[in-house]
Amino acid sequence: MAKEILIEGKRLRLRRATVDDVDYIIALEFAPENLQFIVPYDREYQHKLATSDGTRAINVIIEERETKLNAGYFLIHGLDTHSKE
């Protein structure tokens, strides 16, 4: 599956998360140091989001261009409303 690049800079790129990224996202969300700041979503929700059409919400992976290593991720929710989260 081709990775959909959303935007690229000199060092980083933002790309839409795929099913292959679900383990990475789950690991970040459930890491003890992150749990105090977020409410994590379960694997089923993350998989559903990765396979959706992206009109309501998407996970975005922050990736280093040169190494192609993940540097983080964020969720954009509410794409079908006037207020975005």
All heavy atoms as an XYZ file, in Angstrom:
696
protein
N       0.842     -1.187      0.000
C       0.000      0.000      0.000
C       0.886      1.249      0.000
O       1.770      1.404      0.837
C      -0.893     -0.032      1.238
C      -1.682      1.227      1.463
S      -2.650      1.115      2.983
C      -4.079      1.967      2.452
N       0.676      2.135     -0.934
C       1.453      3.372     -1.019
C       1.089      4.293      0.147
O      -0.070      4.388      0.539
C       1.182      4.070     -2.339
N       2.102      4.930      0.692
C       1.877      5.853      1.800
C       1.544      7.227      1.248
O       2.276      7.772      0.429
C       3.106      5.901      2.695
C       3.349      4.560      3.374
C       4.504      4.599      4.315
C       4.648      3.261      4.999
N       5.799      3.210      5.868
N       0.418      7.763      1.703
C      -0.057      9.060      1.227
C       0.675     10.186      1.962
O       0.471     10.405      3.147
C      -1.561      9.178      1.464
C      -2.138     10.495      1.007
C      -3.619     10.627      1.356
O      -4.252      9.640      1.748
O      -4.119     11.749      1.214
N       1.544     10.889      1.245
C       2.287     12.019      1.802
C       1.374     13.239      1.781
O       0.834     13.599      0.737
C       3.568     12.304      0.989
C       4.440     11.055      0.868
C       4.335     13.479      1.595
C       4.937     10.479      2.159
N       1.217     13.866      2.936
C       0.367     15.046      3.029
C       1.153     16.322      2.781
O       0.674     17.234      2.118
C      -0.310     15.100      4.403
C      -1.142     13.861      4.753
C      -1.594     13.907      6.202
C      -2.328     13.743      3.815
N       2.369     16.392      3.322
C       3.237     17.562      3.140
C       4.667     17.154      3.501
O       4.872     16.282      4.342
C       2.758     18.762      3.988
C       3.494     20.030      3.594
C       2.882     18.480      5.465
C       2.879     21.301      4.174
N       5.647     17.772      2.847
C       7.054     17.484      3.124
C       7.815     18.776      3.349
O       7.568     19.765      2.666
C       7.715     16.764      1.944
C       7.427     15.316      1.879
C       8.268     14.623      0.816
O       8.339     15.129     -0.315
O       8.828     13.580      1.145
N       8.722     18.722      4.298
C       9.654     19.808      4.514
C      11.062     19.291      4.254
O      11.244     18.196      3.713
N      12.065     20.048      4.668
C      13.454     19.623      4.448
C      13.819     18.401      5.277
O      14.546     17.530      4.821
C      14.411     20.764      4.765
C      14.347     21.881      3.768
C      15.316     22.976      4.103
C      15.185     24.106      3.096
N      16.103     25.190      3.355
N      13.333     18.347      6.537
C      13.680     17.244      7.445
C      12.564     16.243      7.682
O      12.822     15.068      7.901
C      14.094     17.804      8.807
C      15.513     18.207      8.904
C      15.943     18.476     10.346
N      15.584     17.423     11.260
C      14.951     17.625     12.412
N      14.614     18.819     12.804
N      14.640     16.614     13.198
N      11.319     16.727      7.688
C      10.203     15.876      8.070
C       9.145     15.816      6.983
O       9.067     16.699      6.140
C       9.544     16.411      9.347
C      10.415     16.509     10.586
C       9.659     17.203     11.708
C      10.887     15.132     11.033
N       8.351     14.780      7.046
C       7.166     14.686      6.192
C       6.005     14.269      7.075
O       6.186     13.599      8.087
C       7.361     13.714      5.039
C       7.397     12.259      5.417
C       7.422     11.313      4.206
N       8.310     11.695      3.184
C       9.406     11.060      2.809
N       9.746      9.927      3.407
N      10.158     11.493      1.841
N       4.823     14.695      6.687
C       3.596     14.256      7.331
C       2.892     13.355      6.346
O       2.715     13.725      5.183
C       2.706     15.451      7.686
C       3.300     16.509      8.604
C       2.278     17.610      8.864
C       3.787     15.912      9.908
N       2.514     12.173      6.821
C       1.819     11.237      5.941
C       0.654     10.615      6.691
O       0.641     10.545      7.918
C       2.754     10.164      5.415
C       3.323      9.265      6.486
C       4.113      8.117      5.876
N       4.707      7.296      6.899
C       4.054      6.367      7.603
N       2.778      6.136      7.381
N       4.681      5.658      8.533
N      -0.321     10.221      5.937
C      -1.481      9.562      6.535
C      -1.079      8.185      7.053
O      -0.367      7.439      6.376
C      -2.577      9.434      5.487
C      -3.811      8.826      6.088
C      -5.033      9.107      5.296
N      -6.137      8.421      5.972
C      -7.209      8.010      5.393
N      -7.390      8.255      4.115
N      -8.133      7.387      6.068
N      -1.517      7.866      8.269
C      -1.206      6.568      8.871
C      -1.912      5.450      8.111
O      -3.019      5.625      7.594
C      -1.626      6.563     10.326
N      -1.258      4.305      8.071
C      -1.818      3.108      7.453
C      -2.018      2.043      8.539
O      -1.630      2.232      9.688
C      -0.882      2.556      6.362
O       0.309      2.062      6.997
C      -0.536      3.605      5.323
N      -2.568      0.913      8.145
C      -2.739     -0.206      9.073
C      -1.384     -0.627      9.649
O      -1.290     -1.032     10.804
C      -3.444     -1.385      8.356
C      -3.453     -2.637      9.213
C      -4.856     -0.992      7.966
N      -0.321     -0.505      8.866
C       1.021     -0.855      9.342
C       1.480      0.027     10.497
O       2.407     -0.341     11.217
C       2.040     -0.755      8.200
C       1.805     -1.794      7.117
O       1.161     -2.828      7.392
O       2.261     -1.567      5.984
N       0.861      1.182     10.688
C       1.241      2.111     11.753
C       0.459      1.905     13.047
O       0.771      2.534     14.061
C       1.023      3.564     11.289
C       1.906      3.929     10.117
O       3.136      3.756     10.220
O       1.362      4.389      9.099
N      -0.535      1.035     13.040
C      -1.407      0.892     14.216
C      -0.613      0.479     15.459
O      -0.817      1.035     16.539
C      -2.577     -0.076     13.926
C      -3.336     -0.422     15.195
C      -3.519      0.548     12.898
N       0.305     -0.465     15.350
C       1.102     -0.880     16.519
C       1.900      0.292     17.082
O       1.993      0.458     18.303
C       2.052     -2.026     16.165
C       1.332     -3.349     15.976
O       0.200     -3.505     16.491
O       1.903     -4.233     15.319
N       2.485      1.088     16.218
C       3.247      2.270     16.644
C       2.338      3.244     17.393
O       2.700      3.743     18.464
C       3.881      2.935     15.415
C       4.545      4.245     15.702
C       5.748      4.297     16.399
C       3.980      5.442     15.272
C       6.359      5.516     16.664
C       4.584      6.652     15.538
C       5.784      6.682     16.230
O       6.387      7.894     16.498
N       1.165      3.510     16.855
C       0.229      4.451     17.470
C      -0.238      3.936     18.826
O      -0.257      4.684     19.816
C      -0.964      4.715     16.525
C      -0.476      5.494     15.295
C      -2.079      5.459     17.235
C      -1.477      5.550     14.157
N      -0.580      2.655     18.906
C      -1.013      2.053     20.173
C       0.100      2.150     21.213
O      -0.143      2.495     22.373
C      -1.445      0.578     19.953
C      -2.711      0.500     19.111
C      -1.605     -0.158     21.275
C      -3.968      0.986     19.795
N       1.333      1.848     20.814
C       2.464      1.925     21.745
C       2.631      3.340     22.288
O       2.874      3.529     23.494
C       3.749      1.453     21.062
N       2.509      4.343     21.432
C       2.626      5.727     21.892
C       1.481      6.113     22.819
O       1.692      6.729     23.859
C       2.653      6.689     20.705
C       3.941      6.823     19.938
C       3.764      7.810     18.786
C       5.069      7.281     20.832
N       0.273      5.775     22.426
C      -0.885      6.177     23.227
C      -0.899      5.530     24.607
O      -1.307      6.154     25.573
C      -2.183      5.860     22.487
C      -2.446      6.789     21.343
C      -3.892      6.794     20.906
O      -4.618      5.820     21.148
O      -4.295      7.799     20.308
N      -0.460      4.284     24.697
C      -0.502      3.576     25.972
C       0.805      3.659     26.762
O       0.913      3.055     27.828
C      -0.922      2.120     25.755
C      -2.402      1.982     25.490
C      -2.897      2.034     24.198
C      -3.297      1.838     26.538
C      -4.258      1.929     23.948
C      -4.660      1.731     26.302
C      -5.142      1.775     25.005
N       1.780      4.409     26.274
C       3.012      4.625     27.036
C       2.666      5.401     28.310
O       1.928      6.388     28.253
C       4.031      5.388     26.199
N       3.155      4.944     29.468
C       2.800      5.584     30.737
C       3.023      7.093     30.753
O       2.209      7.832     31.312
C       3.705      4.876     31.753
C       3.988      3.545     31.142
C       4.030      3.792     29.653
N       4.072      7.569     30.120
C       4.353      9.009     30.129
C       3.357      9.809     29.297
O       3.244     11.027     29.451
C       5.791      9.312     29.681
C       6.123      8.891     28.266
C       6.632      7.468     28.130
O       6.432      6.630     29.028
O       7.256      7.184     27.085
N       2.616      9.155     28.422
C       1.621      9.846     27.598
C       0.205      9.747     28.151
O      -0.627     10.602     27.878
C       1.654      9.301     26.169
C       2.953      9.607     25.477
O       3.601     10.603     25.770
N       3.361      8.750     24.566
N      -0.060      8.700     28.921
C      -1.419      8.471     29.417
C      -1.952      9.602     30.293
O      -3.156      9.793     30.378
C      -1.492      7.147     30.183
C      -1.538      5.903     29.310
C      -1.452      4.651     30.162
C      -2.803      5.886     28.467
N      -1.069     10.352     30.933
C      -1.542     11.455     31.772
C      -2.068     12.628     30.949
O      -2.730     13.508     31.477
C      -0.434     11.914     32.709
C       0.798     12.440     31.999
C       1.914     12.792     32.957
O       1.663     13.326     34.030
N       3.149     12.495     32.574
N      -1.825     12.621     29.647
C      -2.229     13.742     28.786
C      -3.328     13.408     27.786
O      -3.910     14.316     27.194
C      -1.020     14.266     28.007
C       0.104     14.715     28.882
C       1.268     13.975     28.968
C      -0.012     15.862     29.644
C       2.310     14.386     29.781
C       1.014     16.286     30.464
C       2.180     15.536     30.535
N      -3.582     12.122     27.547
C      -4.544     11.731     26.505
C      -5.467     10.625     27.002
O      -5.185      9.949     27.992
C      -3.835     11.247     25.220
C      -3.053      9.957     25.504
C      -2.964     12.318     24.626
C      -2.642      9.221     24.261
N      -6.528     10.426     26.270
C      -7.384      9.250     26.437
C      -7.133      8.390     25.198
O      -7.469      8.801     24.087
C      -8.871      9.640     26.537
C      -9.740      8.399     26.617
C      -9.106     10.572     27.715
N      -6.495      7.235     25.367
C      -6.130      6.424     24.198
C      -7.329      5.720     23.579
O      -8.316      5.426     24.250
C      -5.156      5.400     24.778
C      -5.537      5.279     26.210
C      -6.052      6.627     26.623
N      -7.214      5.464     22.295
C      -8.211      4.697     21.564
C      -7.718      3.259     21.437
O      -6.515      3.008     21.374
C      -8.433      5.275     20.165
C      -9.135      6.610     20.183
C      -8.422      7.796     20.037
C     -10.512      6.690     20.338
C      -9.065      9.024     20.053
C     -11.167      7.915     20.353
C     -10.433      9.079     20.209
O     -11.070     10.285     20.226
N      -8.631      2.315     21.346
C      -8.251      0.910     21.250
C      -7.814      0.551     19.825
O      -7.972      1.319     18.887
C      -9.375     -0.004     21.740
C     -10.647      0.074     20.911
O     -10.625      0.573     19.773
O     -11.686     -0.387     21.417
N      -7.269     -0.656     19.704
C      -6.738     -1.137     18.424
C      -7.824     -1.171     17.343
O      -7.569     -0.811     16.192
C      -6.127     -2.524     18.611
C      -5.524     -3.105     17.365
C      -4.799     -4.402     17.656
N      -3.733     -4.233     18.619
C      -2.526     -3.716     18.338
N      -2.252     -3.346     17.107
N      -1.608     -3.574     19.268
N      -9.017     -1.586     17.691
C     -10.110     -1.660     16.720
C     -10.406     -0.278     16.125
O     -10.566     -0.133     14.910
C     -11.369     -2.215     17.381
C     -12.539     -2.366     16.438
C     -13.781     -2.902     17.134
O     -13.653     -3.561     18.185
O     -14.878     -2.642     16.613
N     -10.457      0.753     16.976
C     -10.712      2.109     16.487
C      -9.568      2.578     15.588
O      -9.802      3.155     14.528
C     -10.888      3.082     17.657
C     -11.108      4.501     17.196
C     -12.368      4.940     16.808
C     -10.045      5.401     17.119
C     -12.571      6.232     16.357
C     -10.242      6.705     16.665
C     -11.507      7.111     16.295
O     -11.696      8.391     15.849
N      -8.324      2.319     15.998
C      -7.165      2.757     15.205
C      -7.154      2.066     13.841
O      -6.833      2.691     12.836
C      -5.863      2.486     15.961
C      -5.709      3.275     17.240
C      -5.638      4.777     17.026
O      -5.595      5.276     15.912
N      -5.629      5.518     18.117
N      -7.491      0.802     13.813
C      -7.545      0.071     12.540
C      -8.646      0.650     11.650
O      -8.443      0.860     10.443
C      -7.776     -1.419     12.790
C      -7.639     -2.258     11.565
N      -8.670     -2.439     10.672
C      -6.578     -2.935     11.080
C      -8.261     -3.202      9.688
N      -6.997     -3.531      9.910
N      -9.808      0.902     12.240
C     -10.924      1.482     11.499
C     -10.535      2.841     10.921
O     -10.842      3.151      9.760
C     -12.119      1.622     12.437
C     -13.392      2.057     11.788
C     -14.507      1.982     12.829
C     -15.626      2.900     12.497
N     -16.674      2.909     13.505
N      -9.835      3.648     11.698
C      -9.399      4.965     11.244
C      -8.406      4.839     10.083
O      -8.480      5.581      9.104
C      -8.767      5.718     12.412
C      -8.590      7.203     12.285
C      -9.908      7.908     12.012
C      -7.979      7.748     13.570
N      -7.492      3.877     10.173
C      -6.482      3.689      9.125
C      -7.078      3.215      7.811
O      -6.501      3.446      6.749
C      -5.419      2.702      9.604
N      -8.234      2.574      7.882
C      -8.855      2.056      6.661
C     -10.049      2.891      6.203
O     -10.700      2.543      5.223
C      -9.306      0.591      6.861
O     -10.212      0.522      7.964
C      -8.110     -0.319      7.100
N     -10.321      3.979      6.902
C     -11.455      4.829      6.537
C     -11.124      5.694      5.315
O      -9.973      5.765      4.884
C     -11.836      5.732      7.709
O     -10.893      6.783      7.854
N     -12.131      6.394      4.834
C     -11.910      7.279      3.694
C     -11.273      8.614      4.100
O     -10.919      9.422      3.251
C     -13.196      7.512      2.907
C     -14.266      8.260      3.707
O     -14.010      8.699      4.837
O     -15.385      8.388      3.172
N     -11.151      8.858      5.394
C     -10.465     10.059      5.875
C     -11.299     11.327      5.852
O     -10.763     12.410      6.052
N     -12.589     11.210      5.630
C     -13.407     12.420      5.576
C     -13.785     12.945      6.959
O     -14.086     14.122      7.099
C     -14.701     12.192      4.763
O     -15.427     11.112      5.334
C     -14.381     11.910      3.313
N     -13.773     12.090      7.972
C     -14.136     12.517      9.333
C     -12.913     12.737     10.212
O     -12.881     13.652     11.012
C     -15.036     11.482      9.988
C     -16.358     11.334      9.232
C     -17.328     10.557     10.008
N     -17.641     11.364     11.188
C     -18.450     10.987     12.143
N     -19.020      9.823     12.101
N     -18.687     11.771     13.171
N     -11.927     11.861     10.097
C     -10.735     11.928     10.947
C      -9.596     11.163     10.278
O      -9.838     10.242      9.503
C     -11.035     11.324     12.314
N      -8.372     11.556     10.604
C      -7.192     10.823     10.135
C      -6.105     10.877     11.201
O      -6.012     11.831     11.979
C      -6.614     11.355      8.801
C      -6.170     12.813      8.919
C      -7.567     11.156      7.659
C      -5.379     13.314      7.724
N      -5.302      9.833     11.235
C      -4.062      9.844     11.997
C      -2.962     10.264     11.041
O      -2.915      9.803      9.890
C      -3.734      8.454     12.550
C      -4.436      8.173     13.854
O      -4.679      9.078     14.648
N      -4.764      6.915     14.091
N      -2.092     11.136     11.516
C      -0.986     11.626     10.703
C       0.328     11.220     11.371
O       0.533     11.481     12.560
C      -1.050     13.165     10.550
C       0.133     13.676      9.748
C      -2.363     13.581      9.901
N       1.172     10.552     10.620
C       2.489     10.143     11.104
C       3.499     11.218     10.736
O       3.523     11.701      9.608
C       2.919      8.795     10.476
C       1.943      7.681     10.848
C       4.355      8.444     10.855
C       1.940      7.281     12.303
N       4.317     11.592     11.705
C       5.443     12.500     11.474
C       6.653     11.606     11.242
O       6.984     10.777     12.085
C       5.684     13.418     12.685
C       4.398     14.173     13.031
C       6.858     14.363     12.410
C       4.412     14.779     14.426
N       7.272     11.757     10.099
C       8.339     10.847      9.692
C       9.572     11.640      9.254
O       9.439     12.659      8.575
C       7.811     10.005      8.527
C       8.738      8.987      7.970
C       8.080      8.216      6.826
O       8.132      8.721      5.678
O       7.526      7.147      7.079
N      10.755     11.172      9.657
C      11.993     11.785      9.174
C      12.186     11.383      7.717
O      12.070     10.213      7.369
C      13.177     11.327     10.011
C      13.160     11.869     11.414
C      14.434     11.556     12.168
O      15.503     11.441     11.522
O      14.345     11.453     13.390
N      12.444     12.363      6.883
C      12.570     12.074      5.445
C      13.744     11.165      5.139
O      13.617     10.192      4.402
C      12.727     13.375      4.655
C      11.429     14.121      4.476
C      11.608     15.320      3.612
N      11.953     14.881      2.251
C      12.286     15.690      1.286
N      12.363     16.985      1.489
N      12.567     15.241      0.087
N      14.890     11.500      5.696
C      16.113     10.775      5.342
C      16.096      9.329      5.825
O      16.407      8.408      5.080
C      17.331     11.502      5.917
C      18.635     11.051      5.311
C      19.778     11.951      5.746
O      19.680     13.170      5.579
O      20.754     11.394      6.265
N      15.722      9.126      7.100
C      15.763      7.788      7.689
C      14.454      7.026      7.539
O      14.425      5.814      7.730
C      16.079      7.873      9.185
O      14.998      8.557      9.842
C      17.390      8.574      9.441
N      13.377      7.736      7.250
C      12.019      7.166      7.187
C      11.567      6.601      8.536
O      10.658      5.768      8.599
C      11.903      6.122      6.086
C      12.092      6.724      4.709
C      11.688      5.774      3.621
C      11.658      6.536      2.328
N      12.453      6.058      1.289
N      12.189      7.064      9.620
C      11.782      6.653     10.961
C      10.662      7.550     11.459
O      10.645      8.750     11.187
C      12.967      6.727     11.930
C      14.105      5.742     11.677
C      15.255      6.014     12.627
C      13.604      4.314     11.828
N       9.728      6.952     12.198
C       8.644      7.726     12.785
C       9.172      8.615     13.911
O       9.970      8.177     14.733
C       7.569      6.799     13.344
C       6.867      6.007     12.272
O       6.878      6.376     11.115
N       6.264      4.904     12.655
N       8.696      9.851     13.946
C       9.092     10.802     14.988
C       7.898     11.178     15.868
O       8.045     11.882     16.844
C       9.688     12.057     14.352
N       6.704     10.713     15.520
C       5.506     10.999     16.293
C       4.277     10.864     15.432
O       4.349     10.445     14.273
N       3.152     11.208     16.030
C       1.902     11.175     15.276
C       0.889     12.083     15.952
O       1.044     12.460     17.112
C       1.357      9.740     15.165
C       0.241      9.429     16.110
C      -1.082      9.458     15.683
C       0.491      9.144     17.437
C      -2.120      9.205     16.560
C      -0.536      8.886     18.320
C      -1.832      8.923     17.875
O      -2.862      8.685     18.744
N      -0.152     12.446     15.218
C      -1.272     13.170     15.798
C      -2.546     12.785     15.062
O      -2.517     12.300     13.938
C      -1.056     14.687     15.811
C      -0.801     15.310     14.468
C      -1.847     15.800     13.698
C       0.493     15.429     13.978
C      -1.610     16.391     12.459
C       0.749     16.022     12.748
C      -0.309     16.506     11.983
N      -3.663     12.997     15.746
C      -4.977     12.689     15.208
C      -5.683     13.998     14.891
O      -5.674     14.921     15.707
C      -5.785     11.904     16.246
C      -7.293     11.762     16.030
C      -7.591     10.865     14.837
C      -7.942     11.177     17.272
N      -6.258     14.085     13.718
C      -7.116     15.216     13.370
C      -8.531     14.666     13.298
O      -8.806     13.748     12.525
C      -6.729     15.857     12.022
C      -5.281     16.317     12.035
C      -7.662     17.031     11.717
C      -4.793     16.834     10.693
N      -9.390     15.205     14.130
C     -10.771     14.716     14.215
C     -11.725     15.863     13.938
O     -11.404     17.018     14.197
C     -11.025     14.157     15.620
C     -12.247     13.319     15.704
N     -13.487     13.836     15.895
C     -12.404     11.981     15.604
C     -14.375     12.869     15.933
N     -13.739     11.719     15.747
N     -12.875     15.579     13.381
C     -13.864     16.609     13.109
C     -13.701     17.247     11.752
O     -14.113     18.383     11.536
N     -13.112     16.521     10.819
C     -12.884     17.072      9.488
C     -14.188     17.369      8.751
O     -14.195     18.144      7.803
C     -12.017     16.120      8.663
C     -10.575     15.988      9.146
C      -9.863     14.874      8.392
C      -9.838     17.294      8.999
N     -15.269     16.766      9.204
C     -16.558     16.972      8.558
C     -17.418     18.004      9.297
O     -18.606     18.121      9.052
C     -17.311     15.658      8.418
C     -17.534     14.960      9.756
O     -16.890     15.338     10.744
O     -18.352     14.023      9.796
N     -16.798     18.768     10.229
C     -17.522     19.796     10.980
C     -16.766     21.119     10.900
O     -15.625     21.153     10.420
C     -17.687     19.417     12.464
O     -16.405     19.435     13.079
C     -18.336     18.056     12.619
N     -17.357     22.176     11.404
C     -16.675     23.472     11.402
C     -15.571     23.557     12.445
O     -14.632     24.328     12.300
C     -17.680     24.611     11.628
C     -18.620     24.790     10.465
N     -18.205     25.299      9.261
C     -19.922     24.484     10.311
C     -19.215     25.329      8.421
N     -20.290     24.828      9.035
N     -15.690     22.785     13.518
C     -14.650     22.800     14.547
C     -13.774     21.564     14.408
O     -14.268     20.456     14.261
C     -15.276     22.845     15.937
O     -16.074     21.704     16.138
N     -12.492     21.771     14.397
C     -11.541     20.683     14.258
C     -10.896     20.416     15.619
O     -10.716     21.328     16.412
C     -10.436     21.014     13.258
C     -10.923     21.518     11.924
C     -11.688     20.489     11.155
C     -12.143     21.010      9.820
N     -13.538     21.216      9.700
N     -10.534     19.152     15.874
C      -9.820     18.801     17.100
C      -8.455     18.261     16.721
O      -8.317     17.523     15.794
C     -10.578     17.715     17.875
C     -11.926     18.140     18.379
C     -12.616     16.996     19.098
O     -11.967     16.376     19.960
O     -13.779     16.739     18.800
